[in-house]
Amino acid sequence: MKFSGIRLLACAVLTLLCVSDASTQSEPADLTHSEISLEERVPGCEGCPARRVTFRGAGAVEFECLGGCAVPGIQIIRFPREQFATLLAAIRSAGFFYLPRRVGRCFDCSIATVAYRDRRRIHEVVDLGFARIPALVEIQTRLRDAAKPLDVYARPTRANYAALLDAGWNPNDDLDDVGGTMLNYAVAGGKADAVELLLSRGAVVNRRALESAMSPESLDLLWTAAGVRPASEQARSLLWLATRNRWDRNVAWLIAKGVDVNSAQPEAGTTALMLAARFGHESTVDVLLSHKARTDLRDVKGSNLLWYAVEADHNSGLVSRVLALGLAVDAVNSDGRTALMHAAETCAAGNVRALLAAGADPDRRDKSGKTARDLLPRLRRADRERACDATRVALTR
């Protein structure tokens, strides 16, 4: 009797599991509230194409740009319910609902997320790269093939923009509520041929487009269309921007176009060479020096190139490089402060050591009577504690 009871209990459990599995895998009779989505992106890759395509059982497919697309936002087109039912049956027969939550592993790879949702359940599989699961590859391929009509929105290519313009899109429509037009997205995508097409079809150059052009090819097209003058404030701003971003080819192109390599920002008096030194862009420093950038200029506070070089503590070799250009190691600004004092107050330990090795005087005083040691910050952020301690040690040897 006891044995029979155990058998009955086991059968009941197995029946429950089978019913549960069947209810989990079965599709709802009404697919109106069902959806299948494919999201693809590359983590940490700014500007790389990223999108989410969602197929809805109600009869539509939705494209959402997550970055690097021809146009931003969400685009929706019709997707027949019969096709949705066929697509769902295909991914089900491929074994989608038996795949684990996460598969694969790869750094800097494209991540693909396939998901199914309805009112009763959600099943999602995240492919972290190189999963090489045939069923998952088949599912992703089916979803991409079904989404092909939406590819025109995905990449900022000449062909895609031509198709959109031929379909009646206006190249000067505000697509993101902050003035972004097709031209802005073509420029951000680095597609000079797409930029050329849009300009030929009436696209108007705005400031954002000029400032986001990362290549001379796109910049040349925009510059010409906008009628930028080399002596204008706009042209000088483009030089300073290219310097900060280390767009070295743009820097060389702008100078060759006639922009003054030694022009200084109006309020601070900072030149492009000073900016390159501040950010530690050695390659940009090379470009500017090769185009006769002056090393003896000072900003409105009397700070010179060496002062800016010590701000790039991640590149202490730049300090030695600047000193080799003939700048005095103990040159002072209008406050009587030297580069060593500036390095000390910012806890730039590497640059402090480089300046001391070059003969900087740690006992020199500024106009308020303070030495480099006196300028060490007393209240420090936790993430700068080690750097400040290293700076103090360097100054007390």
Residue, then its C-alpha position, 0 to 999 in steps of 0.5 A: m500500500k505504501f509503495s502504491g502511494i509513492r507511485l501515485l505521488a510520482c505520477a502526479v508530480l510527473t504529470l504536473l511537470c509535463v503540464s507545466d512544460a506544455s503550458t510554458q512552450s505552447e503559444p497563445a491562441d491570440l498573438t495580438h499581445s505577443e512580440i519577438s525582438l532582436e537587439e544588437r549592439v557593441p558595448g563601449c563602441e561610441g557611434c557604432p550601429a546599434r538597433r532593436v527590432t521588435f515584431r508584434g503579433a498585432g501586425a507591425v514591426e518596430f525599428e528603434c535606433l540605439g546609436g549610429c543609425a541613418v535616422p534616430g528614433i523609432q520607425i514602424i511598418r506593417f508586418p502581417r500577422e500571418q508572417f508573425a505566426t510563421l516567424l514564431a513557429a520557426i524560432r519555436s521549432a529551432g528550440f529557442f525556448y530551451l536555450p539558456r539565458r546567457v550564452g557565449r563570452c567575448f570582450d568587445c564583441s557585438i551582443a545580440t539579445v533575442a526575446y519573446r514576450d506575451r501576457r504570460r511569459i518572457h524568454e530572453v537569450v543574450d548572445l555575448g559573442f562566439a556562442r556558435i549555437p546553431a539554433l541561435v544562429e538560425i534564429q538570429t538569421r531569420l529575424r535579420d532576414a525578416a527585418k530587411p525592409l527596415d535596414v534603410y533606417a539602420r546605417p548612415t550610407r549613401a544608398n540608404y539616404a537616397a532611398l529615404l529621400d526618394a520615398g519623400w523624406n525631407p533632408n532638413d527635418d528635425l529628427d531628434d527634437v534638438g535640430g538634428t537632421m539627416l546631415n548630422y547623422a551622416v556626418a556622425g557616421g563618418k560617411a563623406d559620400a552620404v554627406e555629399l549626396l545630402l548636400s546635393r539634395g538640399a541639406v542645410v549645414n548647421r553648426r552641429a554638423l560642422e563640429s562633428a565632422m571627424s574627417p577632412e573629407s566630410l569637413d571639406l564638403l561642409w566647409t564649402a557648402a557653409g562658406v566658412r572663412p579661414a579668418s572667422e571665429q567659427a574656423r578658429s573654433l573648429l581648430w580648437l575643437a579638432t585639437r581637443n578631440r585629437w582629430d589630427r587630420n582635421v587640424a592639419w587640414l584647417i591650418a592648410k586651409g588658412v586658419d591661424v595655428n596660433s589663434a587664441q581663445p578669446e576669454a582664456g587666451t589658450t592656443a591650440l598647442m596649449l590645448a593639445a598639451r593639456f590633454g596629453h595629445e602628443s600626436t596633435v602637438d607634433v602636427l601643430l609644431s610641424h605647422k609652426a605653432r609658437t611655443d613662447l605664447r602665454d594665456v591671459k594669466g601669463s601661463n605658458l605651454l609648460w603650465y598646460a603640459v603638467e595638466a596631462d599627468h597621464n603623460s609625464g613624458l610630455v613635460s620633458r618634451v616641452l622643456a626640450l623646446g627651450l622653455a624655462v623650467d621655473a618660468v612664472n605666471s602673473d601669480g608668480r607660480t611655476a609649473l611645479m607649483h601647478a603640478a603640486e596643487t593638482c597632485a600630478a606626481g609624475n610631472v612633479r618628478a619630471l620637473l624636479a629632474a629637470g631642475a625645478d626649484p621646490d623652494r621657490r615662492d609665489k606672490s603669496g609666499k607659498t612653495a609647491r609643498d604649501l600648495l598640496p591640497r589639504l582636502r583631497r578626493a578619495d580617488r586622488e589620495r595615492a597621487c597626493d601622497a606620491t606628490r608629497v614624497a617627491l617634494t620632500r626628497 
